[in-house]
Amino acid sequence: SILIGAALACVLTMVQRRRGEPGMAPVAHRARWRAVLTAAGLAGLAVVLLASWWFTGTAAATYRGGFLVVGGASAAVIAAAATVPGGPLAGVLSVRPLVWLGTVSYGVYLWHFPVAVFLDAARTGLAGPALLAVRVAATVALAAASYYLVERPVLEGTFWRSVRAALPAAALLAGTVAVVVVGTVAPAASAVSRTAGTTRGLPAATQASLVATHAFSTRPLRFLLVGDSLAMTMAVGLGAGSVPSYGVRVINKGEFGCDPDTSVAIWEGLHITPTSPCVDWPALWTAELARYRPDVVGLLMARWSVCDRIVNGAVVHVGQPAWDAHLEAEYAQVVRVLASRGARVVVFTLPFFSPPNEQPDGAVWPEDQPARVVAFNRILTRVVAASHGAATLVDLNRLLDPTGQYAAQLDGRTVRWPDGVHITVAGGEWLQQRVLPVVAEDGLAVRATRAAS
């Protein structure tokens, strides 16, 4: 947009100079054209301001003509300011603080993103206008420092004439690296030491029954885990050495983006239509039941169910009675399908989320709010209670977040990904002795029932 506006202003200026009227475009002496250019510039300024308030980095309209509109509006502002020197836009944009801001604007552009990443709501304890003010102040201060210490000396050819130049250069480089590293790197996952063949958490009677049915060797209990990427990542650690340790073979069938609902979801302001194989989940999971013949089926998903949804043009979300009733009926149907071939269903509650991304004002995105997770877990509790014994509830939320809030580490292990959503391999292994004994007992009960029939 800057290039378009600058090019237009240059063309008008060159034409004006050929006409021998320095300082004014060839049409600017006509009141009518001055009024047209001024009106276009003011309208363009209004569009730019509204777009700055309305558009977000994930809004679909931003990429479907939004940038083009903003580019045209910016060109109108630049053209009006350059070709009507006595106009209101030229006067306002000639105010010394704005001229100075334009001088350091390249540094503002370079610094604003790492500053926004580092000075987030979690680190500052601020949100809304207060957080914005701190970010703007820090960005302008860094931009001014880089301009006076580095940019201007480089432009004037004096930067490297003295050894003293090394000090500001090194300071700015170190500051940039520190901001980027601290703002984006999460703690490394801790290694988990696990002794193969141990049976921690298994009652003696359960262990004896597993031995009798050869579950630790040739006939392990089959545990089919379905759901979204949360299930997929948990299954990796949960299934590590699970047969010799717990007599359970974990079959990982989690799918990225799995969602039983077909309505449009809103994630970080972006409208997303479900496209995973789970859109046709009854056929998908019925086929997997037939293929793997599991003793137990685990269900872990709903990352998308706690998002805002668009239904019949209205935005709905978990916590609203009508939508809660819809979700409860939907997940009850899921449990019925998963239990249709005699397998026991283990339903996992949803843990809390803490992604590093936040809204521009520092607020938490709706889908990351703990209240959404609590409301959804109440729905799962009711679904299991109404399943007539077909399902067992495993409170994954209590296991991974024992203090009632998001926990990235437990017992010295990093159990969650840096994205604040998924479960690490170490986390899955940590969950083994807390989850697999439940799976083993349910699986043994199913096998006994099948043998009796």
C-alpha positions as CSV (number, residue, x, y, z in Angstrom):
1,S,0.0,0.0,0.0
2,I,2.9,2.4,0.8
3,L,4.4,1.6,-2.6
4,I,1.2,2.2,-4.4
5,G,0.6,5.5,-2.7
6,A,4.2,6.7,-3.1
7,A,4.2,5.8,-6.8
8,L,1.0,7.7,-7.3
9,A,2.4,10.8,-5.5
10,C,5.6,10.6,-7.5
11,V,3.7,10.5,-10.8
12,L,1.6,13.5,-9.9
13,T,4.7,15.4,-8.7
14,M,6.6,14.7,-11.9
15,V,3.7,15.9,-14.0
16,Q,3.4,19.0,-11.9
17,R,7.1,19.8,-12.3
18,R,6.8,19.5,-16.0
19,R,4.0,22.0,-15.9
20,G,6.3,24.4,-14.1
21,E,4.2,24.7,-10.9
22,P,6.5,23.6,-8.1
23,G,5.0,22.6,-4.9
24,M,1.6,21.8,-6.3
25,A,0.1,19.0,-8.5
26,P,-1.3,20.2,-11.9
27,V,-4.9,19.7,-10.7
28,A,-4.5,20.9,-7.2
29,H,-5.0,24.6,-8.1
30,R,-8.6,23.7,-9.0
31,A,-10.8,23.8,-6.0
32,R,-12.9,20.9,-7.3
33,W,-9.9,18.6,-7.5
34,R,-8.5,19.7,-4.2
35,A,-11.8,18.8,-2.6
36,V,-11.9,15.4,-4.3
37,L,-8.4,14.5,-3.3
38,T,-8.9,15.7,0.2
39,A,-12.2,13.8,0.6
40,A,-10.5,10.6,-0.8
41,G,-7.7,11.0,1.6
42,L,-10.0,11.5,4.6
43,A,-12.1,8.5,3.6
44,G,-8.9,6.4,3.2
45,L,-7.8,7.5,6.6
46,A,-11.1,6.4,8.1
47,V,-10.9,3.0,6.4
48,V,-7.4,2.5,7.7
49,L,-8.4,3.3,11.2
50,L,-11.5,1.1,11.1
51,A,-9.5,-1.8,9.6
52,S,-6.9,-1.5,12.3
53,W,-9.7,-1.9,14.9
54,W,-11.8,-4.5,13.0
55,F,-9.4,-6.8,11.3
56,T,-7.4,-9.5,13.1
57,G,-4.5,-11.6,11.9
58,T,-6.8,-14.7,11.6
59,A,-10.0,-13.0,10.3
60,A,-10.9,-14.5,7.0
61,A,-11.9,-11.1,5.6
62,T,-8.4,-9.9,6.1
63,Y,-7.2,-12.3,3.3
64,R,-10.3,-12.0,1.2
65,G,-10.0,-8.5,0.0
66,G,-9.2,-6.8,3.3
67,F,-5.5,-6.1,2.5
68,L,-6.5,-4.8,-0.9
69,V,-9.0,-2.4,0.6
70,V,-6.4,-1.2,3.2
71,G,-3.8,-0.8,0.4
72,G,-6.1,1.4,-1.7
73,A,-7.1,3.4,1.4
74,S,-3.5,4.0,2.3
75,A,-2.7,5.1,-1.2
76,A,-5.5,7.6,-1.0
77,V,-4.0,9.0,2.2
78,I,-0.5,9.3,0.8
79,A,-1.7,10.8,-2.5
80,A,-3.8,13.5,-0.7
81,A,-1.1,14.4,1.7
82,A,1.5,14.8,-1.1
83,T,-0.6,16.6,-3.8
84,V,-2.5,19.0,-1.6
85,P,0.2,20.5,0.6
86,G,-2.2,22.9,2.3
87,G,-4.9,20.3,3.0
88,P,-5.9,18.9,6.4
89,L,-4.1,15.6,5.9
90,A,-0.8,17.3,5.0
91,G,-1.2,19.5,8.1
92,V,-1.9,16.7,10.5
93,L,0.8,14.4,9.2
94,S,3.3,17.2,9.4
95,V,3.1,17.4,13.2
96,R,6.6,16.9,14.5
97,P,5.9,13.8,16.7
98,L,4.4,12.1,13.7
99,V,7.3,13.1,11.5
100,W,9.7,11.7,14.1
101,L,7.6,8.5,14.3
102,G,7.9,8.1,10.5
103,T,11.6,8.5,10.8
104,V,12.0,5.6,13.2
105,S,9.1,3.6,11.7
106,Y,11.3,0.9,10.2
107,G,12.6,0.1,13.7
108,V,9.0,0.1,15.0
109,Y,8.1,-2.4,12.3
110,L,11.1,-4.7,13.2
111,W,10.7,-4.5,17.0
112,H,6.9,-4.7,17.4
113,F,6.6,-8.4,17.0
114,P,9.3,-9.7,19.4
115,V,8.1,-7.1,21.9
116,A,4.5,-8.4,21.6
117,V,5.8,-12.0,22.0
118,F,7.9,-11.2,25.1
119,L,5.6,-8.7,26.8
120,D,2.5,-10.9,27.0
121,A,-0.3,-11.1,29.6
122,A,1.4,-13.9,31.5
123,R,4.7,-12.0,32.0
124,T,3.3,-8.6,32.6
125,G,0.0,-9.4,34.4
126,L,-1.7,-6.8,32.2
127,A,-4.4,-6.9,29.6
128,G,-6.3,-4.5,27.3
129,P,-5.2,-0.9,27.1
130,A,-2.6,-1.2,29.8
131,L,-0.8,-4.0,28.0
132,L,-1.1,-2.1,24.7
133,A,0.5,1.0,26.3
134,V,3.4,-1.0,27.7
135,R,4.0,-2.7,24.3
136,V,3.9,0.6,22.4
137,A,6.2,2.3,24.8
138,A,8.8,-0.6,24.7
139,T,8.5,-0.8,20.9
140,V,9.1,3.0,20.4
141,A,12.0,3.0,22.9
142,L,13.7,0.1,21.2
143,A,13.1,1.6,17.7
144,A,14.6,5.0,18.8
145,A,17.6,3.3,20.3
146,S,18.3,1.2,17.2
147,Y,17.8,4.3,15.0
148,Y,20.2,6.6,16.8
149,L,22.7,4.0,17.7
150,V,22.8,1.9,14.6
151,E,20.6,3.0,11.7
152,R,21.5,6.7,11.4
153,P,25.3,6.1,11.9
154,V,25.2,3.4,9.2
155,L,23.3,5.7,6.8
156,E,25.8,8.5,7.4
157,G,28.8,6.2,7.0
158,T,30.1,6.8,10.5
159,F,29.1,3.6,12.3
160,W,32.2,1.6,11.8
161,R,34.7,4.4,12.1
162,S,35.2,3.7,15.8
163,V,35.5,0.7,17.9
164,R,32.8,2.2,20.1
165,A,30.3,1.0,17.5
166,A,30.8,-2.5,18.7
167,L,29.1,-1.8,22.0
168,P,25.7,-0.7,20.7
169,A,25.8,-3.3,18.0
170,A,26.5,-6.1,20.5
171,A,23.9,-4.8,22.9
172,L,21.2,-4.7,20.3
173,L,22.1,-8.1,19.0
174,A,22.0,-9.6,22.5
175,G,18.7,-7.9,23.3
176,T,17.1,-9.2,20.1
177,V,18.3,-12.8,20.8
178,A,17.2,-12.6,24.4
179,V,13.7,-11.4,23.5
180,V,13.2,-14.0,20.8
181,V,14.6,-16.9,22.8
182,V,12.8,-16.1,26.1
183,G,9.6,-15.4,24.3
184,T,9.4,-18.5,22.1
185,V,11.4,-21.3,23.7
186,A,9.7,-23.6,26.2
187,P,11.5,-25.8,28.7
188,A,12.8,-29.0,27.3
189,A,11.0,-32.1,28.1
190,S,12.5,-34.2,30.9
191,A,13.5,-37.7,30.2
192,V,11.4,-40.4,32.1
193,S,13.1,-43.4,33.5
194,R,10.8,-46.4,33.3
195,T,11.7,-50.0,34.1
196,A,10.3,-52.5,31.6
197,G,8.1,-55.2,32.9
198,T,7.0,-53.4,36.0
199,T,3.3,-53.4,36.9
200,R,2.9,-50.3,39.1
201,G,-0.7,-49.5,39.9
202,L,-2.1,-52.9,39.2
203,P,-3.9,-54.6,42.1
204,A,-2.6,-58.1,42.8
205,A,-5.9,-59.7,41.7
206,T,-5.8,-57.9,38.4
207,Q,-2.2,-58.8,37.8
208,A,-3.0,-62.5,38.4
209,S,-5.9,-62.4,36.0
210,L,-3.8,-60.7,33.3
211,V,-1.2,-63.5,33.8
212,A,-3.8,-66.2,33.5
213,T,-5.1,-64.8,30.3
214,H,-1.6,-64.3,28.8
215,A,-2.2,-60.6,28.6
216,F,1.5,-59.9,29.3
217,S,2.6,-61.9,26.3
218,T,0.6,-63.4,23.5
219,R,-2.9,-62.1,24.2
220,P,-2.7,-58.5,25.4
221,L,-5.9,-56.6,26.0
222,R,-6.6,-54.4,23.0
223,F,-7.2,-50.7,23.8
224,L,-8.3,-48.7,20.9
225,L,-7.8,-45.0,21.5
226,V,-9.8,-42.6,19.3
227,G,-10.3,-38.9,19.2
228,D,-8.3,-35.8,18.1
229,S,-4.6,-34.9,18.2
230,L,-4.8,-34.8,22.0
231,A,-5.6,-38.5,22.0
232,M,-2.9,-39.1,19.3
233,T,-0.1,-37.5,21.3
234,M,-1.2,-39.1,24.6
235,A,-1.2,-42.6,23.0
236,V,2.5,-42.4,22.1
237,G,3.7,-42.4,25.7
238,L,0.8,-44.4,27.0
239,G,1.6,-47.3,24.7
240,A,5.4,-47.3,25.3
241,G,6.1,-50.8,26.8
242,S,2.5,-51.1,27.8
243,V,2.2,-54.8,27.0
244,P,4.9,-56.2,29.3
245,S,4.1,-53.7,32.0
246,Y,0.3,-53.6,32.0
247,G,-0.9,-56.3,29.6
248,V,-2.5,-53.7,27.4
249,R,-1.7,-52.9,23.7
250,V,-2.6,-49.3,22.9
251,I,-3.9,-48.9,19.3
252,N,-3.5,-45.2,18.4
253,K,-6.2,-44.0,16.1
254,G,-6.3,-40.4,17.0
255,E,-6.8,-38.0,14.1
256,F,-5.7,-34.4,13.7
257,G,-8.7,-32.1,13.9
258,C,-11.1,-34.8,14.8
259,D,-14.5,-33.3,15.5
260,P,-17.9,-35.2,15.6
261,D,-19.8,-32.0,14.8
262,T,-20.0,-30.5,11.3
263,S,-20.7,-26.9,12.2
264,V,-18.1,-24.2,11.6
265,A,-15.7,-23.7,14.5
266,I,-14.0,-20.4,15.4
267,W,-10.4,-20.9,16.5
268,E,-8.4,-17.8,17.4
269,G,-10.9,-15.7,15.3
270,L,-10.5,-17.9,12.2
271,H,-13.6,-19.8,10.9
272,I,-12.7,-23.4,10.3
273,T,-14.9,-26.1,8.7
274,P,-14.2,-29.6,9.9
275,T,-12.3,-31.6,7.2
276,S,-10.9,-34.5,9.2
277,P,-11.9,-38.2,8.6
278,C,-14.0,-37.8,11.8
279,V,-16.6,-35.8,9.9
280,D,-18.0,-39.3,9.1
281,W,-17.1,-40.7,12.5
282,P,-19.9,-43.4,12.7
283,A,-18.6,-45.2,9.6
284,L,-14.9,-44.5,10.5
285,W,-15.1,-45.9,14.1
286,T,-17.5,-48.8,13.2
287,A,-14.9,-49.9,10.7
288,E,-12.1,-49.7,13.2
289,L,-14.1,-51.6,15.8
290,A,-14.5,-54.4,13.2
291,R,-10.9,-54.3,12.3
292,Y,-9.2,-54.3,15.7
293,R,-12.0,-56.0,17.9
294,P,-10.9,-54.0,21.0
295,D,-11.7,-54.9,24.5
296,V,-11.7,-51.3,25.5
297,V,-12.2,-48.1,23.5
298,G,-10.8,-44.8,24.8
299,L,-12.3,-41.5,23.8
300,L,-10.4,-38.3,24.1
301,M,-11.3,-35.2,22.1
302,A,-13.3,-32.0,22.2
303,R,-10.6,-29.4,21.5
304,W,-13.0,-28.2,18.9
305,S,-16.1,-28.7,21.0
306,V,-15.0,-26.0,23.4
307,C,-14.6,-23.5,20.6
308,D,-17.3,-21.0,19.5
309,R,-19.4,-22.6,16.8
310,I,-21.6,-21.0,14.1
311,V,-25.1,-22.6,13.9
312,N,-27.7,-21.1,11.6
313,G,-25.8,-17.9,11.5
314,A,-25.5,-17.5,15.3
315,V,-22.4,-18.0,17.5
316,V,-22.9,-20.6,20.2
317,H,-20.6,-22.3,22.7
318,V,-20.4,-24.8,25.5
319,G,-22.0,-23.4,28.7
320,Q,-25.2,-22.4,26.9
321,P,-28.1,-24.7,27.8
322,A,-29.3,-25.4,24.3
323,W,-25.9,-26.1,22.9
324,D,-24.9,-28.2,25.9
325,A,-28.0,-30.3,25.2
326,H,-26.9,-30.8,21.6
327,L,-23.3,-31.8,22.7
328,E,-24.6,-34.2,25.3
329,A,-26.8,-35.9,22.8
330,E,-24.0,-36.0,20.3
331,Y,-21.4,-37.5,22.7
332,A,-24.0,-40.0,24.0
333,Q,-24.4,-41.2,20.4
334,V,-20.6,-41.5,20.1
335,V,-20.5,-43.7,23.2
336,R,-23.3,-45.9,21.9
337,V,-21.4,-46.5,18.6
338,L,-18.1,-47.2,20.4
339,A,-19.8,-49.7,22.7
340,S,-21.9,-51.3,19.9
341,R,-19.6,-54.4,19.6
342,G,-19.3,-55.1,23.3
343,A,-16.2,-53.1,24.1
344,R,-16.1,-51.0,27.3
345,V,-15.7,-47.3,26.6
346,V,-13.3,-45.2,28.7
347,V,-14.2,-41.5,28.4
348,F,-11.4,-39.0,29.3
349,T,-12.2,-35.6,30.6
350,L,-10.5,-32.7,28.9
351,P,-7.4,-31.1,30.6
352,F,-7.0,-27.3,30.7
353,F,-5.2,-25.5,27.9
354,S,-2.6,-22.7,27.9
355,P,-1.4,-21.9,24.4
356,P,1.1,-19.1,24.1
357,N,-1.1,-17.3,21.6
358,E,-3.4,-14.6,23.0
359,Q,-5.8,-12.0,21.6
360,P,-4.3,-8.7,20.6
361,D,-5.4,-7.1,23.8
362,G,-3.8,-9.8,25.9
363,A,-7.0,-11.7,26.7
364,V,-7.3,-15.4,26.6
365,W,-9.1,-16.8,23.5
366,P,-12.5,-18.2,24.3
367,E,-11.6,-21.8,23.5
368,D,-8.7,-21.6,26.0
369,Q,-10.7,-20.4,28.9
370,P,-10.8,-22.9,31.8
371,A,-14.6,-22.3,32.3
372,R,-15.2,-23.8,28.8
373,V,-13.3,-27.0,29.8
374,V,-15.2,-27.3,33.1
375,A,-18.5,-26.9,31.4
376,F,-17.6,-29.5,28.8
377,N,-16.4,-32.0,31.4
378,R,-19.8,-31.7,33.1
379,I,-21.4,-32.8,29.9
380,L,-19.0,-35.8,29.7
381,T,-19.9,-36.8,33.3
382,R,-23.6,-36.8,32.5
383,V,-23.0,-38.8,29.3
384,V,-21.1,-41.5,31.2
385,A,-23.7,-41.6,34.0
386,A,-26.4,-42.2,31.5
387,S,-24.6,-44.9,29.6
388,H,-26.0,-47.7,31.8
389,G,-22.6,-49.1,32.6
390,A,-21.2,-49.1,29.1
391,A,-18.7,-46.3,29.9
392,T,-16.1,-45.4,32.5
393,L,-15.0,-41.9,33.2
394,V,-11.3,-41.2,33.7
395,D,-10.7,-37.7,35.0
396,L,-7.7,-36.7,32.9
397,N,-8.3,-33.1,34.0
398,R,-7.7,-34.0,37.6
399,L,-4.7,-36.1,36.7
400,L,-2.9,-33.5,34.6
401,D,-4.1,-30.4,36.4
402,P,-4.2,-31.5,40.1
403,T,-4.2,-28.0,41.4
404,G,-7.2,-26.9,39.4
405,Q,-5.2,-25.0,36.8
406,Y,-3.0,-25.8,33.8
407,A,0.2,-27.6,34.7
408,A,3.0,-28.1,32.3
409,Q,5.2,-30.2,34.6
410,L,4.4,-32.9,37.1
411,D,6.8,-34.8,39.3
412,G,9.7,-33.2,37.5
413,R,8.5,-34.2,34.1
414,T,7.3,-32.0,31.3
415,V,3.9,-33.5,30.5
416,R,2.5,-31.0,28.0
417,W,3.9,-29.6,24.7
418,P,5.0,-26.0,24.4
419,D,1.8,-25.3,22.5
420,G,-0.1,-25.7,25.8
421,V,-2.4,-28.3,24.4
422,H,-0.9,-31.7,23.5
423,I,0.6,-34.3,25.8
424,T,4.3,-35.2,25.6
425,V,5.7,-38.7,25.4
426,A,6.9,-38.2,29.0
427,G,3.3,-37.2,29.9
428,G,1.9,-40.3,28.3
429,E,4.3,-42.5,30.2
430,W,3.5,-40.7,33.5
431,L,-0.1,-41.5,32.9
432,Q,0.4,-45.2,32.4
433,Q,0.1,-46.3,36.0
434,R,-2.8,-43.9,36.5
435,V,-4.8,-45.0,33.4
436,L,-3.8,-48.4,32.2
437,P,-4.9,-50.3,35.4
438,V,-8.4,-48.9,34.8
439,V,-8.2,-50.1,31.2
440,A,-6.9,-53.5,32.3
441,E,-9.8,-54.1,34.7
442,D,-12.4,-53.0,32.2
443,G,-10.8,-55.2,29.5
444,L,-10.7,-58.3,31.8
445,A,-14.4,-57.7,32.6
446,V,-15.2,-57.6,28.9
447,R,-13.2,-60.7,28.2
448,A,-15.0,-62.6,31.0
449,T,-18.4,-61.5,29.6
450,R,-17.5,-62.6,26.1
451,A,-16.2,-66.0,27.3
452,A,-19.4,-66.6,29.3
453,S,-21.6,-65.9,26.3
